[in-house]
Amino acid sequence: MALSLAISPCPNDTFVFDALVHGRVPGAPPVEVTYADVDVTNTAAERGAFDLVKVSYAALPWLLDDYHLLPCGGALGRGCGPLVLTRGDRTDLTGATVAVPGERTTAYLLFRLWSADRPPARIEVVPFHEIMPGVAAGRYDAGLVIHEARFTYPRHGLTALVDLGEWWEGDTGLPIPLGAILARKGSVDPVEAAGWIRESVRQAWANPEASREYVLSHAQEMEPDVADRHIGLYVNDFTANLGDAGFAAVEALLGRAADAGLVPQTSSSRATAWTS
């Protein structure tokens, strides 16, 4: 039987999963792929829609009863955090309407932690690709963006009010946990799944050109140099192994959010993961 996999069309995901998707990982089953923004996969995971699924770390408290957190394949690192973008010289979000990419995204959870003492007036959930044009056109006072927007926002005439990654790292000393890979319990063995993903990552690093056509075909009109910078930023040592620092970052994020009443209390992510 084919393995159902849901990932985003972003270059980091297609780069990491290229070998697995295209049958080049020895011993792995055939894979049927769904491409969707992480806000969509967060919701689909609650329904148990996929065997392997990319979700926001912020969504884990609602998912760990039914999924194993895998220690590889996701997006976690330093210098790669979400940005709050504005137009003009705005210095705070008092009275602002802010566009965000999803209510259970890690970006929005970090934003809520950062803005707890100075929240905006209104939040609107907006498809990611509409956020920067919407802020530039004045439909929103600010926008919360991730991924390649770090490289392209000046083209829209926007200014970074805050880098939430810099804020998080400065406050905790930990990397930023963004996207996680989950394996559905009773559907796929997490040890085997982690092995397949790590081999896919190994092949991606060993021969980056092998995935280039696949990556660019899903990169939503992204220029090749931006796609390369995207991969260079989000595919790193944590992609192959979360390790102690990675799990500490996840536990710090979810612990702080639970203490603030933003997510349900949950058991340690390490205790629910296959961590070898």
Backbone as CSV, one residue per row, in Angstrom:
resi,resn,N_x,N_y,N_z,CA_x,CA_y,CA_z,C_x,C_y,C_z
1,MET,0.835,-1.202,0.000,0.000,0.000,0.000,0.871,1.253,0.000
2,ALA,0.384,2.291,-0.671,1.115,3.546,-0.719,0.995,4.274,0.617
3,LEU,2.022,5.021,0.949,2.072,5.837,2.147,1.547,7.225,1.795
4,SER,0.594,7.737,2.561,0.096,9.087,2.300,0.942,10.094,3.065
5,LEU,1.391,11.104,2.340,2.291,12.119,2.882,1.729,13.491,2.542
6,ALA,1.709,14.395,3.516,1.304,15.777,3.272,2.432,16.702,3.696
7,ILE,2.906,17.512,2.756,3.949,18.496,3.016,3.557,19.784,2.319
8,SER,4.289,20.837,2.599,4.052,22.087,1.886,4.788,22.040,0.545
9,PRO,4.442,22.943,-0.370,5.186,23.024,-1.629,6.461,23.840,-1.502
10,CYS,6.817,24.250,-0.289,7.997,25.092,-0.079,9.284,24.320,-0.390
11,PRO,10.332,25.030,-0.818,11.566,24.344,-1.225,12.192,23.467,-0.158
12,ASN,12.097,23.849,1.107,12.722,22.995,2.120,12.048,21.631,2.187
13,ASP,10.713,21.585,2.078,10.012,20.305,2.144,10.260,19.463,0.897
14,THR,10.167,20.063,-0.282,10.357,19.278,-1.499,11.808,18.813,-1.622
15,PHE,12.752,19.621,-1.171,14.165,19.211,-1.160,14.371,18.008,-0.249
16,VAL,13.830,18.081,0.960,14.018,17.015,1.946,13.358,15.717,1.503
17,PHE,12.169,15.801,0.930,11.388,14.592,0.655,11.503,14.107,-0.787
18,ASP,12.321,14.736,-1.602,12.424,14.368,-3.015,12.715,12.883,-3.204
19,ALA,13.740,12.368,-2.555,14.120,10.970,-2.763,13.024,10.019,-2.292
20,LEU,12.387,10.330,-1.166,11.317,9.471,-0.668,10.117,9.491,-1.611
21,VAL,9.739,10.670,-2.062,8.579,10.807,-2.948,8.806,10.083,-4.271
22,HIS,10.053,10.091,-4.760,10.328,9.555,-6.089,10.926,8.142,-6.066
23,GLY,10.743,7.453,-4.946,11.061,6.039,-4.897,12.534,5.697,-4.862
24,ARG,13.366,6.628,-4.394,14.812,6.373,-4.374,15.332,5.986,-2.989
25,VAL,14.435,5.776,-2.038,14.840,5.356,-0.697,14.625,3.847,-0.577
26,PRO,15.692,3.072,-0.448,15.553,1.617,-0.382,14.648,1.187,0.775
27,GLY,13.730,0.279,0.462,12.859,-0.285,1.481,11.637,0.529,1.814
28,ALA,11.550,1.761,1.326,10.387,2.605,1.617,9.237,2.255,0.674
29,PRO,8.004,2.380,1.139,6.858,2.100,0.279,6.631,3.224,-0.728
30,PRO,5.788,2.989,-1.739,5.397,4.090,-2.626,4.707,5.190,-1.808
31,VAL,4.797,6.417,-2.297,4.275,7.556,-1.568,3.287,8.330,-2.434
32,GLU,2.129,8.640,-1.845,1.166,9.540,-2.482,1.212,10.868,-1.740
33,VAL,1.510,11.954,-2.468,1.789,13.239,-1.837,0.631,14.212,-2.024
34,THR,0.314,14.933,-0.941,-0.572,16.085,-0.988,0.249,17.306,-0.593
35,TYR,0.132,18.369,-1.398,0.849,19.614,-1.110,-0.154,20.645,-0.602
36,ALA,0.149,21.237,0.548,-0.781,22.209,1.133,-0.048,23.088,2.125
37,ASP,-0.557,24.307,2.316,-0.028,25.177,3.362,-0.182,24.505,4.719
38,VAL,0.690,24.865,5.648,0.707,24.182,6.941,-0.581,24.397,7.725
39,ASP,-1.268,25.497,7.525,-2.544,25.685,8.215,-3.552,24.624,7.781
40,VAL,-3.471,24.209,6.518,-4.350,23.157,6.007,-3.944,21.799,6.569
41,THR,-2.644,21.525,6.615,-2.208,20.225,7.125,-2.432,20.110,8.626
42,ASN,-2.334,21.218,9.358,-2.662,21.184,10.785,-4.078,20.663,11.001
43,THR,-5.006,21.178,10.214,-6.416,20.779,10.343,-6.624,19.342,9.873
44,ALA,-5.981,18.987,8.766,-6.132,17.627,8.240,-5.582,16.593,9.219
45,ALA,-4.496,16.941,9.913,-3.914,16.008,10.872,-4.878,15.712,12.010
46,GLU,-5.682,16.670,12.402,-6.673,16.419,13.460,-7.685,15.362,13.030
47,ARG,-7.892,15.237,11.735,-8.817,14.220,11.216,-8.107,12.898,10.936
48,GLY,-6.791,12.847,11.167,-6.042,11.624,10.878,-5.947,11.336,9.406
49,ALA,-5.828,12.401,8.589,-5.955,12.241,7.146,-4.727,11.640,6.473
50,PHE,-3.550,11.685,7.115,-2.329,11.255,6.446,-1.485,10.367,7.353
51,ASP,-0.676,9.498,6.713,0.252,8.651,7.465,1.420,9.468,7.994
52,LEU,1.997,10.288,7.140,3.063,11.214,7.506,2.601,12.613,7.152
53,VAL,2.825,13.579,8.051,2.283,14.909,7.793,3.169,15.976,8.416
54,LYS,3.387,17.033,7.669,4.108,18.214,8.168,3.095,19.135,8.844
55,VAL,3.365,19.485,10.090,2.477,20.364,10.851,3.309,21.421,11.576
56,SER,2.639,22.388,12.139,3.296,23.369,12.995,3.577,22.748,14.355
57,TYR,4.734,23.071,14.927,4.987,22.628,16.299,3.911,23.149,17.246
58,ALA,3.357,24.301,16.945,2.313,24.872,17.796,1.061,24.008,17.839
59,ALA,0.877,23.143,16.840,-0.318,22.289,16.790,-0.147,20.986,17.560
60,LEU,1.047,20.686,18.049,1.296,19.390,18.684,0.365,19.074,19.852
61,PRO,0.024,20.032,20.712,-0.837,19.663,21.851,-2.166,19.048,21.449
62,TRP,-2.624,19.298,20.231,-3.886,18.718,19.767,-3.677,17.415,18.996
63,LEU,-2.421,17.009,18.784,-2.152,15.908,17.859,-1.382,14.729,18.455
64,LEU,-0.710,14.924,19.588,0.203,13.889,20.067,-0.486,12.650,20.623
65,ASP,-1.786,12.691,20.847,-2.483,11.459,21.227,-2.545,10.483,20.063
66,ASP,-2.513,11.014,18.847,-2.713,10.182,17.659,-1.478,10.053,16.777
67,TYR,-0.439,10.810,17.080,0.750,10.813,16.230,2.023,10.719,17.062
68,HIS,3.051,10.131,16.441,4.411,10.201,16.961,5.095,11.420,16.346
69,LEU,5.817,12.179,17.159,6.684,13.230,16.646,7.992,12.591,16.205
70,LEU,8.338,12.769,14.936,9.596,12.221,14.433,10.731,13.207,14.685
71,PRO,11.933,12.684,14.954,13.060,13.551,15.294,13.832,14.030,14.070
72,CYS,13.178,14.086,12.912,13.869,14.490,11.686,12.837,14.952,10.654
73,GLY,13.335,15.633,9.626,12.506,16.011,8.491,11.816,17.355,8.592
74,GLY,11.800,17.959,9.770,11.053,19.194,9.955,11.895,20.438,9.759
75,ALA,11.373,21.554,10.254,12.049,22.852,10.121,12.248,23.446,11.509
76,LEU,13.502,23.553,11.904,13.870,24.111,13.200,15.280,24.644,13.055
77,GLY,15.532,25.845,13.543,16.878,26.373,13.370,17.075,27.726,14.008
78,ARG,18.116,28.378,13.609,18.454,29.708,14.107,18.477,30.691,12.932
79,GLY,18.097,31.934,13.220,18.091,32.946,12.170,17.029,32.741,11.126
80,CYS,15.967,31.994,11.466,14.944,31.654,10.465,13.532,31.912,10.984
81,GLY,13.407,32.838,11.931,12.104,33.047,12.562,11.142,33.875,11.739
82,PRO,9.883,33.885,12.129,8.864,34.699,11.456,9.137,36.189,11.642
83,LEU,8.640,36.985,10.706,8.764,38.431,10.755,7.389,39.075,10.862
84,VAL,7.308,40.181,11.588,6.118,41.037,11.576,6.448,42.216,10.677
85,LEU,5.713,42.334,9.575,5.983,43.361,8.572,4.927,44.460,8.623
86,THR,5.371,45.686,8.377,4.454,46.826,8.330,4.809,47.695,7.126
87,ARG,3.925,48.629,6.878,4.151,49.621,5.834,4.425,50.958,6.516
88,GLY,5.460,51.650,6.096,5.723,52.953,6.689,6.508,52.857,7.981
89,ASP,6.234,53.818,8.866,7.049,53.981,10.060,6.369,53.512,11.339
90,ARG,5.414,52.628,11.247,4.724,52.138,12.449,5.730,51.495,13.405
91,THR,5.649,51.843,14.679,6.587,51.309,15.674,5.943,50.357,16.664
92,ASP,4.603,50.225,16.622,3.925,49.242,17.468,2.627,48.840,16.797
93,LEU,1.887,47.951,17.424,0.671,47.404,16.809,-0.592,47.889,17.515
94,THR,-0.507,48.980,18.229,-1.683,49.530,18.897,-2.773,49.839,17.872
95,GLY,-3.946,49.236,18.065,-5.066,49.470,17.167,-4.951,48.819,15.808
96,ALA,-3.947,47.962,15.608,-3.662,47.414,14.283,-4.490,46.179,13.965
97,THR,-4.724,45.971,12.676,-5.227,44.709,12.143,-4.041,43.952,11.556
98,VAL,-3.829,42.736,12.042,-2.657,41.956,11.640,-3.109,40.701,10.897
99,ALA,-2.551,40.479,9.716,-2.817,39.264,8.941,-1.834,38.177,9.373
100,VAL,-2.357,36.988,9.667,-1.516,35.869,10.097,-1.831,34.649,9.237
101,PRO,-0.871,33.715,9.105,-1.074,32.590,8.191,-1.852,31.407,8.758
102,GLY,-2.276,31.455,10.017,-3.047,30.361,10.588,-3.070,30.449,12.095
103,GLU,-4.175,30.031,12.697,-4.336,30.188,14.139,-3.473,29.221,14.938
104,ARG,-3.100,28.083,14.352,-2.276,27.111,15.072,-0.882,26.982,14.472
105,THR,-0.454,28.011,13.773,0.911,28.010,13.264,1.871,28.417,14.377
106,THR,3.109,27.942,14.257,4.120,28.352,15.221,4.365,29.847,15.135
107,ALA,4.311,30.396,13.934,4.510,31.838,13.779,3.509,32.615,14.625
108,TYR,2.245,32.219,14.568,1.230,32.949,15.332,1.395,32.723,16.831
109,LEU,1.801,31.523,17.232,2.031,31.278,18.655,3.171,32.152,19.176
110,LEU,4.265,32.240,18.413,5.359,33.130,18.804,4.883,34.577,18.865
111,PHE,4.069,34.961,17.893,3.534,36.322,17.875,2.699,36.610,19.119
112,ARG,1.869,35.646,19.513,1.021,35.844,20.698,1.872,35.958,21.968
113,LEU,2.926,35.166,22.055,3.818,35.273,23.208,4.516,36.634,23.228
114,TRP,4.999,37.065,22.072,5.703,38.340,21.974,4.784,39.539,22.257
115,SER,3.546,39.471,21.781,2.644,40.622,21.863,1.692,40.553,23.052
116,ALA,1.949,39.660,24.004,1.013,39.457,25.115,0.720,40.744,25.870
117,ASP,1.708,41.607,26.019,1.512,42.850,26.774,1.064,44.007,25.898
118,ARG,1.038,43.810,24.587,0.652,44.874,23.664,-0.035,44.264,22.439
119,PRO,-1.153,43.587,22.639,-1.805,42.891,21.524,-2.411,43.864,20.524
120,PRO,-2.505,43.440,19.260,-3.166,44.278,18.254,-4.674,44.282,18.473
121,ALA,-5.358,45.135,17.724,-6.812,45.231,17.866,-7.527,44.056,17.224
122,ARG,-6.963,43.537,16.137,-7.689,42.526,15.368,-6.707,41.611,14.636
123,ILE,-7.076,40.326,14.555,-6.310,39.325,13.812,-7.176,38.786,12.681
124,GLU,-6.590,38.655,11.483,-7.273,38.005,10.367,-6.385,36.879,9.835
125,VAL,-6.966,35.688,9.681,-6.240,34.569,9.074,-6.342,34.708,7.560
126,VAL,-5.182,34.730,6.911,-5.096,35.035,5.483,-4.158,34.017,4.829
127,PRO,-4.473,33.503,3.634,-3.514,32.633,2.945,-2.158,33.317,2.844
128,PHE,-1.116,32.536,3.050,0.221,33.100,3.174,0.578,34.020,2.010
129,HIS,0.251,33.592,0.783,0.676,34.366,-0.384,-0.047,35.702,-0.513
130,GLU,-1.114,35.905,0.267,-1.855,37.164,0.208,-1.418,38.169,1.271
131,ILE,-0.556,37.756,2.187,-0.250,38.626,3.330,0.560,39.854,2.918
132,MET,1.686,39.665,2.262,2.512,40.825,1.913,1.801,41.772,0.950
133,PRO,1.146,41.271,-0.118,0.406,42.211,-0.968,-0.704,42.944,-0.207
134,GLY,-1.331,42.251,0.742,-2.395,42.882,1.523,-1.890,43.998,2.412
135,VAL,-0.718,43.791,3.026,-0.128,44.848,3.850,0.306,46.005,2.961
136,ALA,0.923,45.696,1.831,1.387,46.738,0.919,0.228,47.592,0.398
137,ALA,-0.935,46.947,0.195,-2.105,47.668,-0.324,-2.896,48.375,0.766
138,GLY,-2.520,48.179,2.024,-3.211,48.845,3.119,-4.426,48.114,3.644
139,ARG,-4.657,46.877,3.181,-5.799,46.110,3.705,-5.549,45.676,5.151
140,TYR,-4.284,45.501,5.505,-3.897,45.140,6.861,-2.793,46.104,7.308
141,ASP,-2.752,46.369,8.590,-1.714,47.249,9.122,-0.379,46.543,9.267
142,ALA,-0.428,45.245,9.443,0.795,44.455,9.601,0.516,43.030,9.160
143,GLY,1.585,42.305,8.877,1.444,40.914,8.469,2.523,40.060,9.095
144,LEU,2.150,38.853,9.446,3.075,37.882,10.028,3.471,36.914,8.921
145,VAL,4.765,36.859,8.591,5.214,36.066,7.449,6.337,35.117,7.846
146,ILE,6.532,34.118,6.998,7.523,33.080,7.238,8.259,32.790,5.934
147,HIS,9.197,31.873,5.996,9.874,31.290,4.842,10.491,32.348,3.928
148,GLU,10.209,32.228,2.609,10.921,33.063,1.646,10.600,34.542,1.776
149,ALA,9.546,34.888,2.511,9.244,36.300,2.727,10.396,37.021,3.421
150,ARG,11.231,36.280,4.150,12.406,36.889,4.766,13.304,37.528,3.714
151,PHE,13.306,36.986,2.506,14.189,37.474,1.452,13.501,38.458,0.511
152,THR,12.167,38.419,0.449,11.462,39.161,-0.602,10.634,40.342,-0.113
153,TYR,10.471,40.519,1.205,9.556,41.565,1.664,9.953,42.975,1.235
154,PRO,11.251,43.319,1.076,11.549,44.685,0.628,10.960,45.013,-0.740
155,ARG,10.745,44.001,-1.579,10.154,44.243,-2.904,8.748,44.816,-2.798
156,HIS,8.092,44.535,-1.679,6.727,45.029,-1.460,6.717,46.372,-0.732
157,GLY,7.881,46.930,-0.512,7.963,48.205,0.186,7.659,48.100,1.672
158,LEU,7.907,46.941,2.257,7.556,46.700,3.652,8.784,46.760,4.547
159,THR,8.524,46.945,5.829,9.563,47.050,6.845,9.322,45.997,7.916
160,ALA,10.401,45.396,8.418,10.283,44.418,9.502,10.206,45.149,10.840
161,LEU,9.043,45.040,11.473,8.871,45.630,12.800,9.619,44.813,13.848
162,VAL,9.565,43.501,13.722,10.281,42.622,14.652,10.573,41.301,13.966
163,ASP,11.722,40.742,14.265,12.084,39.387,13.882,11.822,38.516,15.099
164,LEU,10.760,37.715,15.033,10.376,36.910,16.191,11.392,35.811,16.494
165,GLY,12.169,35.423,15.495,13.236,34.479,15.750,14.328,35.094,16.607
166,GLU,14.733,36.316,16.267,15.728,37.015,17.089,15.205,37.212,18.507
167,TRP,13.930,37.569,18.626,13.339,37.754,19.957,13.377,36.443,20.738
168,TRP,12.952,35.346,20.121,12.913,34.048,20.788,14.316,33.584,21.183
169,GLU,15.251,33.673,20.241,16.605,33.225,20.535,17.261,34.074,21.616
170,GLY,17.019,35.396,21.571,17.578,36.262,22.595,17.001,35.998,23.966
171,ASP,15.730,35.601,24.000,15.064,35.378,25.274,15.362,33.999,25.850
172,THR,15.517,33.002,24.988,15.664,31.622,25.462,17.036,31.017,25.198
173,GLY,17.767,31.541,24.227,19.015,30.922,23.807,18.823,29.671,22.979
174,LEU,17.575,29.381,22.601,17.238,28.147,21.890,16.895,28.421,20.432
175,PRO,17.015,27.416,19.560,16.560,27.581,18.175,15.042,27.706,18.104
176,ILE,14.557,28.056,16.912,13.126,28.280,16.712,12.499,27.008,16.135
177,PRO,11.535,26.397,16.844,10.851,25.228,16.296,9.673,25.660,15.423
178,LEU,9.751,25.388,14.144,8.723,25.847,13.206,7.808,24.708,12.760
179,GLY,8.332,23.777,11.939,7.488,22.717,11.412,7.974,21.342,11.810
180,ALA,7.046,20.449,12.162,7.356,19.099,12.625,6.814,18.060,11.645
181,ILE,7.430,16.897,11.645,6.915,15.751,10.889,6.334,14.742,11.875
182,LEU,5.092,14.342,11.628,4.401,13.392,12.494,4.093,12.109,11.728
183,ALA,4.114,10.982,12.468,3.727,9.680,11.922,2.491,9.205,12.665
184,ARG,1.453,8.858,11.926,0.188,8.459,12.549,0.331,7.104,13.240
185,LYS,-0.066,7.064,14.508,0.037,5.838,15.286,-0.837,4.748,14.672
186,GLY,-0.305,3.531,14.632,-1.038,2.409,14.076,-1.055,2.363,12.567
187,SER,-0.455,3.357,11.926,-0.468,3.425,10.470,0.916,3.236,9.873
188,VAL,1.913,3.804,10.529,3.282,3.709,10.032,4.221,3.608,11.226
189,ASP,5.213,2.738,11.110,6.179,2.565,12.186,7.086,3.790,12.261
190,PRO,7.162,4.456,13.410,7.939,5.696,13.475,9.436,5.477,13.293
191,VAL,9.948,4.338,13.730,11.372,4.050,13.550,11.686,3.909,12.066
192,GLU,10.865,3.146,11.344,11.073,2.990,9.904,10.902,4.325,9.193
193,ALA,9.875,5.089,9.552,9.613,6.362,8.887,10.779,7.327,9.072
194,ALA,11.325,7.384,10.283,12.470,8.255,10.525,13.668,7.818,9.689
195,GLY,13.846,6.522,9.549,14.944,6.028,8.716,14.778,6.419,7.261
196,TRP,13.564,6.302,6.732,13.317,6.704,5.339,13.601,8.193,5.146
197,ILE,13.131,9.001,6.084,13.301,10.450,5.944,14.776,10.833,6.044
198,ARG,15.484,10.234,6.968,16.904,10.556,7.097,17.679,10.160,5.837
199,GLU,17.322,9.036,5.236,17.982,8.649,3.987,17.625,9.636,2.879
200,SER,16.399,10.113,2.854,15.998,11.114,1.863,16.784,12.411,2.053
201,VAL,16.975,12.816,3.307,17.787,14.005,3.605,19.233,13.784,3.170
202,ARG,19.769,12.615,3.478,21.153,12.321,3.105,21.348,12.437,1.599
203,GLN,20.407,11.871,0.840,20.513,11.942,-0.614,20.381,13.377,-1.116
204,ALA,19.520,14.151,-0.490,19.336,15.544,-0.904,20.626,16.337,-0.743
205,TRP,21.312,16.134,0.374,22.575,16.831,0.606,23.674,16.303,-0.315
206,ALA,23.665,15.005,-0.567,24.722,14.400,-1.376,24.637,14.834,-2.839
207,ASN,23.421,15.065,-3.333,23.240,15.434,-4.748,22.113,16.456,-4.867
208,PRO,22.378,17.712,-4.532,21.310,18.730,-4.547,20.664,18.907,-5.914
209,GLU,21.411,18.696,-6.982,20.846,18.909,-8.311,19.753,17.898,-8.645
210,ALA,19.754,16.743,-7.994,18.762,15.717,-8.303,17.345,16.186,-8.030
211,SER,17.195,17.085,-7.052,15.856,17.539,-6.668,15.484,18.875,-7.289
212,ARG,16.376,19.480,-8.057,16.183,20.883,-8.450,14.905,21.097,-9.258
213,GLU,14.677,20.268,-10.264,13.481,20.429,-11.094,12.213,20.273,-10.253
214,TYR,12.202,19.281,-9.391,11.056,19.033,-8.510,10.816,20.221,-7.574
215,VAL,11.886,20.724,-6.977,11.756,21.857,-6.055,11.179,23.072,-6.765
216,LEU,11.749,23.419,-7.899,11.321,24.638,-8.593,9.918,24.509,-9.165
217,SER,9.509,23.281,-9.491,8.159,23.101,-10.045,7.069,23.363,-9.016
218,HIS,7.425,23.300,-7.737,6.452,23.538,-6.670,6.705,24.839,-5.909
219,ALA,7.643,25.644,-6.385,8.095,26.795,-5.605,7.289,28.067,-5.836
220,GLN,6.114,27.945,-6.468,5.189,29.071,-6.595,5.873,30.304,-7.187
221,GLU,6.474,30.107,-8.358,7.094,31.198,-9.108,8.278,31.829,-8.373
222,MET,8.885,31.094,-7.453,10.044,31.591,-6.730,11.280,31.522,-7.629
223,GLU,12.093,32.558,-7.596,13.319,32.543,-8.370,14.268,31.471,-7.834
224,PRO,15.073,30.865,-8.701,15.980,29.807,-8.245,16.905,30.241,-7.116
225,ASP,17.399,31.491,-7.147,18.316,31.903,-6.092,17.603,32.035,-4.751
226,VAL,16.327,32.462,-4.776,15.554,32.549,-3.538,15.272,31.142,-3.006
227,ALA,14.960,30.216,-3.907,14.732,28.829,-3.489,15.985,28.254,-2.842
228,ASP,17.144,28.544,-3.420,18.396,28.043,-2.845,18.647,28.629,-1.461
229,ARG,18.394,29.928,-1.296,18.589,30.560,0.015,17.603,29.997,1.032
230,HIS,16.381,29.730,0.562,15.350,29.135,1.410,15.822,27.778,1.942
231,ILE,16.306,26.937,1.044,16.797,25.617,1.455,17.987,25.758,2.399
232,GLY,18.914,26.656,2.064,20.086,26.836,2.898,19.757,27.261,4.315
233,LEU,18.649,27.994,4.477,18.275,28.477,5.800,17.505,27.434,6.603
234,TYR,16.590,26.724,5.951,15.661,25.866,6.688,16.037,24.395,6.712
235,VAL,16.972,23.973,5.879,17.431,22.585,5.911,18.824,22.589,6.535
236,ASN,18.939,22.039,7.737,20.164,22.156,8.514,20.360,20.888,9.350
237,ASP,21.272,20.940,10.290,21.550,19.747,11.098,20.320,19.255,11.854
238,PHE,19.429,20.180,12.253,18.218,19.767,12.963,17.268,18.972,12.060
239,THR,17.405,19.149,10.744,16.558,18.397,9.817,16.866,16.909,9.896
240,ALA,18.114,16.578,10.099,18.511,15.174,10.224,18.289,14.636,11.625
241,ASN,18.404,15.494,12.627,18.247,15.028,14.005,17.956,16.217,14.915
242,LEU,16.795,16.220,15.548,16.454,17.308,16.468,17.459,17.422,17.604
243,GLY,17.848,16.308,18.176,18.828,16.326,19.252,18.318,17.021,20.499
244,ASP,19.200,17.146,21.473,18.809,17.731,22.755,18.345,19.172,22.603
245,ALA,19.063,19.969,21.807,18.692,21.381,21.655,17.347,21.531,20.953
246,GLY,17.099,20.676,19.977,15.825,20.747,19.267,14.652,20.412,20.162
247,PHE,14.777,19.317,20.906,13.677,18.954,21.809,13.510,19.974,22.922
248,ALA,14.607,20.552,23.396,14.501,21.593,24.421,13.736,22.799,23.888
249,ALA,13.959,23.136,22.617,13.246,24.264,22.019,11.751,23.984,21.926
250,VAL,11.392,22.775,21.512,9.970,22.407,21.413,9.314,22.458,22.788
251,GLU,9.979,21.880,23.766,9.405,21.845,25.112,9.291,23.250,25.699
252,ALA,10.258,24.123,25.415,10.189,25.498,25.911,9.026,26.244,25.270
253,LEU,8.853,26.086,23.959,7.756,26.770,23.264,6.402,26.332,23.806
254,LEU,6.182,25.014,23.872,4.876,24.516,24.299,4.659,24.748,25.789
255,GLY,5.728,24.679,26.565,5.595,24.949,27.995,5.215,26.386,28.267
256,ARG,5.887,27.325,27.621,5.553,28.741,27.800,4.131,29.030,27.328
257,ALA,3.771,28.448,26.189,2.436,28.695,25.651,1.360,28.120,26.568
258,ALA,1.605,26.938,27.140,0.628,26.347,28.062,0.515,27.179,29.339
259,ASP,1.640,27.650,29.849,1.615,28.485,31.052,0.834,29.776,30.813
260,ALA,0.870,30.263,29.570,0.137,31.485,29.223,-1.310,31.218,28.845
261,GLY,-1.720,29.938,28.863,-3.096,29.595,28.520,-3.388,29.619,27.033
262,LEU,-2.340,29.536,26.189,-2.529,29.628,24.745,-2.707,28.269,24.081
263,VAL,-2.210,27.205,24.712,-2.380,25.844,24.194,-2.665,24.940,25.386
264,PRO,-3.244,23.754,25.151,-3.444,22.811,26.260,-2.112,22.329,26.820
265,GLN,-2.102,21.983,28.087,-0.935,21.325,28.663,-0.731,19.991,27.946
266,THR,0.521,19.639,27.732,0.809,18.385,27.059,2.013,17.734,27.705
267,SER,2.133,16.425,27.539,3.310,15.735,28.053,4.521,16.130,27.224
268,SER,5.689,15.843,27.730,6.922,16.186,27.037,6.928,15.647,25.617
269,SER,7.320,16.490,24.674,7.410,16.034,23.300,8.396,14.877,23.171
270,ARG,9.451,14.879,23.970,10.422,13.784,23.911,9.782,12.460,24.328
271,ALA,8.886,12.517,25.279,8.267,11.293,25.763,7.324,10.686,24.740
272,THR,6.872,11.476,23.778,5.940,10.961,22.773,6.619,10.731,21.428
273,ALA,7.943,10.909,21.399,8.661,10.792,20.130,9.552,9.566,20.127
274,TRP,9.847,9.098,18.932,10.930,8.155,18.762,12.200,8.975,18.589
275,THR,13.165,8.857,19.479,14.259,9.817,19.543,15.628,9.231,19.245
276,SER,15.729,7.988,18.821,17.039,7.397,18.592,17.716,8.024,17.369
